[in-house]
Amino acid sequence: MSAWEKLLERILTLSNDLRFNELRKVLEAYGYTMNQPRRGSSHYTFRKPGCMPITIPKHEPIKRVYVDMVRQAVESEANDNENP
């Protein structure tokens, strides 16, 4: 199993030890762009045309609710790829 597949598996199982950069890597691979926070905020927003924005605070460890948002985006992308 490749490192990418392991990372996706950790996201799909809502692992509690995911890091911000891992979620960022996955979202950017699916076409999301990251917007830097303004005025000292720690919340980064990931946007993709046609999709709801995902806002994730850059804290370690990432809370489960944010991992779940990324999981939903990954599952949505997988469904879109299966049904072109």
trRosetta pair geometry for C-beta under 8 A, 3 or more apart (Angstrom, degrees):
i j d omega theta_ij theta_ji phi_ij phi_ji
1 5 4.7 -120 -172 89 89 129
1 6 5.6 110 129 -58 116 86
1 9 7.6 -1 179 -15 144 144
2 5 4.7 97 55 8 77 101
2 6 7.0 -139 98 -4 42 87
3 6 5.6 -54 -149 37 33 114
3 7 6.4 36 152 -21 65 104
4 7 5.7 -54 -150 34 31 112
4 8 6.5 28 153 -15 65 105
5 8 5.8 -53 -147 38 33 110
5 9 6.3 37 152 -22 64 106
6 9 5.5 -53 -148 35 31 115
6 10 6.5 34 153 -21 64 103
7 10 5.7 -52 -151 33 32 112
7 11 6.6 30 151 -17 64 104
7 22 6.0 -155 -147 -165 116 108
7 25 7.4 -45 173 89 159 125
7 26 6.6 -162 138 -70 120 112
8 11 5.6 -55 -151 36 35 111
8 12 6.2 31 154 -18 68 108
8 26 7.1 140 -89 -121 71 124
8 74 6.4 165 -144 -164 93 146
9 12 5.7 -55 -142 39 31 109
9 13 6.2 14 161 -5 65 111
10 13 6.2 -65 -142 47 26 99
10 15 4.0 -32 -171 -3 87 144
10 17 7.8 -74 -165 65 129 83
10 18 6.2 148 136 -79 119 102
10 22 7.8 -30 86 159 135 146
11 14 7.5 27 179 -77 34 35
11 15 7.1 -55 -68 20 27 98
11 18 6.8 74 -88 -96 71 149
11 22 8.0 -165 -65 138 104 110
11 23 7.5 128 -106 -103 118 75
11 26 6.4 76 -58 -97 159 173
11 67 6.3 -156 -142 -169 68 91
11 70 5.7 -87 -155 111 124 112
11 71 5.3 179 155 -86 87 78
11 74 5.9 100 116 -9 137 159
12 71 5.8 130 -107 -136 41 104
12 74 6.8 -108 -73 95 85 141
12 75 7.6 114 -115 -64 95 96
14 64 5.8 43 -178 -149 112 96
14 67 5.4 122 -140 113 66 127
14 68 6.2 13 -110 -75 114 77
14 71 6.4 -37 -75 -50 79 152
15 18 5.4 113 85 -40 101 94
15 67 7.1 -146 56 -158 58 154
16 61 6.3 51 162 141 70 153
16 64 6.8 -33 -102 -75 77 94
17 61 6.1 -78 -124 -127 38 136
18 22 5.2 -123 -165 74 87 134
18 23 6.1 80 152 -48 125 96
18 61 7.0 99 57 -168 51 95
18 62 5.1 -46 87 42 94 123
18 67 5.6 126 37 -102 145 119
19 22 4.8 99 59 1 77 103
19 23 7.5 -150 95 -1 43 84
19 60 6.2 -5 -126 -114 79 104
19 61 7.4 -82 -89 -131 53 66
19 62 6.9 146 -138 -17 13 108
20 23 6.0 -61 -155 39 34 106
20 24 6.1 36 150 -22 69 109
20 44 7.8 98 -169 27 120 134
20 56 6.7 157 -133 131 89 123
20 58 4.9 46 -121 -133 165 72
20 59 7.5 120 -58 41 121 29
20 60 6.9 -91 -15 -74 98 79
20 62 6.1 145 -72 -68 62 114
21 24 5.3 -50 -142 37 35 118
21 25 6.3 43 155 -27 65 101
22 25 5.7 -48 -150 29 30 114
22 26 6.8 27 153 -14 62 104
23 26 5.8 -56 -152 37 34 109
23 27 6.2 29 155 -15 68 108
23 56 6.2 -162 111 -156 147 173
23 62 6.3 101 -23 -89 140 171
23 66 7.2 -6 -127 140 168 105
23 67 7.1 -119 -91 -105 125 63
23 70 5.1 -111 -145 -81 103 160
24 27 6.0 -59 -144 40 29 107
24 28 6.1 23 160 -15 66 111
24 34 6.3 4 -143 -71 104 143
24 44 7.6 -3 -95 105 110 152
24 46 7.7 -170 -122 -81 63 128
25 28 6.1 -60 -145 40 24 107
25 29 6.3 28 154 -24 61 109
26 29 5.7 -56 -150 32 29 114
26 30 6.7 14 156 -7 63 108
26 70 6.2 79 89 -177 133 123
26 74 6.6 -32 169 -81 126 114
27 30 6.0 -66 -153 44 33 103
27 32 4.0 -45 165 52 94 137
27 34 7.5 98 98 -67 126 92
27 46 4.7 -28 162 -162 149 159
27 54 6.8 -134 -120 63 141 138
27 70 6.4 -90 -63 -127 100 102
27 73 6.7 23 -111 108 85 154
28 31 7.7 120 -171 -17 32 7
28 32 5.9 -88 -82 67 38 78
28 33 7.4 68 -116 -101 80 36
28 34 6.8 -41 -75 -24 105 102
28 46 7.9 -112 -61 -137 64 120
30 48 7.3 -47 118 -82 89 157
30 73 6.5 146 92 147 160 108
30 74 7.1 -137 -58 -100 152 58
30 77 4.9 -87 -140 -88 127 158
31 48 5.2 84 109 -129 94 122
32 46 4.1 31 162 172 133 107
32 47 6.4 141 -156 64 81 23
32 48 4.5 -73 -95 -49 66 106
32 51 7.6 -77 -92 76 96 142
32 54 7.1 -26 -142 34 153 114
32 73 7.5 2 -47 -179 136 150
33 46 6.9 161 74 -153 30 62
33 47 5.8 -28 58 62 83 79
33 48 7.2 139 8 -79 71 61
34 44 5.5 -5 -163 173 104 120
34 45 7.4 141 -155 79 53 42
34 46 5.4 -29 -94 -97 64 76
35 44 6.8 161 71 -166 56 68
35 45 4.6 -14 52 66 110 93
35 46 7.5 -169 12 -81 77 27
35 47 6.4 35 -20 0 115 112
36 44 6.9 -33 -119 -120 31 90
37 40 7.5 -64 119 88 116 17
37 41 3.6 -128 177 78 134 97
37 42 6.5 -78 11 -53 165 5
37 43 5.5 110 -93 63 129 57
37 44 6.0 -92 -38 -81 93 54
37 45 7.8 115 -81 -5 70 84
38 41 6.4 29 59 17 46 113
42 57 5.0 47 110 -158 99 87
42 58 4.9 -123 -179 44 90 85
42 59 6.6 69 140 -49 141 84
43 55 5.2 18 176 178 111 107
43 56 7.0 161 -151 81 66 25
43 57 4.9 -42 -91 -89 70 69
43 58 7.6 -160 -86 -3 22 75
44 55 7.1 168 84 -151 37 60
44 56 5.7 -23 62 65 87 79
44 57 7.7 137 13 -113 71 19
44 58 6.0 63 -12 -46 112 102
45 53 5.2 4 -174 175 106 125
45 54 7.1 151 -156 78 57 41
45 55 4.7 -25 -98 -96 77 81
46 53 6.6 157 76 -162 48 70
46 54 4.6 -14 57 62 103 95
46 55 7.6 -173 17 -78 69 33
46 56 7.1 18 -7 7 109 107
47 51 7.6 161 -166 76 49 93
47 53 4.8 -25 -93 -107 80 96
48 51 4.3 19 75 38 101 125
51 73 7.1 66 -172 -127 141 101
51 76 7.6 132 -122 111 117 150
54 66 7.9 110 176 -154 103 78
54 69 5.1 148 -139 146 112 127
54 70 6.8 103 -176 -76 157 66
54 73 6.4 -55 -51 -49 147 142
56 62 6.9 -10 -167 -138 115 118
56 66 4.8 101 -122 -160 93 131
56 69 7.4 -160 -74 68 98 135
56 70 7.7 24 -75 -51 139 110
57 66 7.4 -120 30 -73 72 153
59 62 7.0 132 76 -95 72 49
59 63 7.8 27 76 -21 118 89
62 66 5.1 -103 177 77 104 126
62 67 5.8 120 114 -53 117 92
63 66 5.4 90 67 9 77 100
63 67 7.4 -146 103 -3 40 90
64 67 5.4 -57 -147 39 39 113
64 68 6.1 45 153 -25 70 103
65 68 5.6 -51 -151 32 30 116
65 69 6.9 37 149 -23 61 98
66 69 5.5 -43 -153 26 39 114
66 70 6.8 35 150 -13 64 101
67 70 5.8 -56 -154 39 36 109
67 71 6.2 43 146 -25 67 105
68 71 5.3 -49 -144 34 35 118
68 72 6.5 38 155 -21 64 100
69 72 5.9 -53 -153 32 31 111
69 73 6.7 29 149 -17 63 104
70 73 5.5 -53 -151 36 37 113
70 74 6.3 39 150 -21 68 104
71 74 5.7 -53 -147 36 32 111
71 75 6.3 29 155 -16 65 107
72 75 5.8 -54 -144 39 30 110
72 76 6.2 35 154 -22 64 107
73 76 5.6 -53 -147 36 30 114
73 77 6.4 31 153 -19 63 104
74 77 5.8 -55 -151 36 30 110
74 78 6.4 31 151 -20 64 106
75 78 5.5 -52 -147 35 34 114
75 79 6.4 34 154 -19 65 104
76 79 5.7 -54 -149 36 31 111
76 80 6.4 32 152 -20 64 105
77 80 5.6 -53 -147 36 33 112
77 81 6.4 31 154 -19 65 106
78 81 5.8 -55 -149 36 30 110
78 82 6.6 29 152 -19 63 106
79 82 5.8 -56 -148 35 33 110
79 83 6.4 -11 165 19 68 107
80 83 6.7 -77 -139 59 26 79
80 84 7.7 67 164 -95 61 46
81 84 7.3 5 -158 -69 31 80
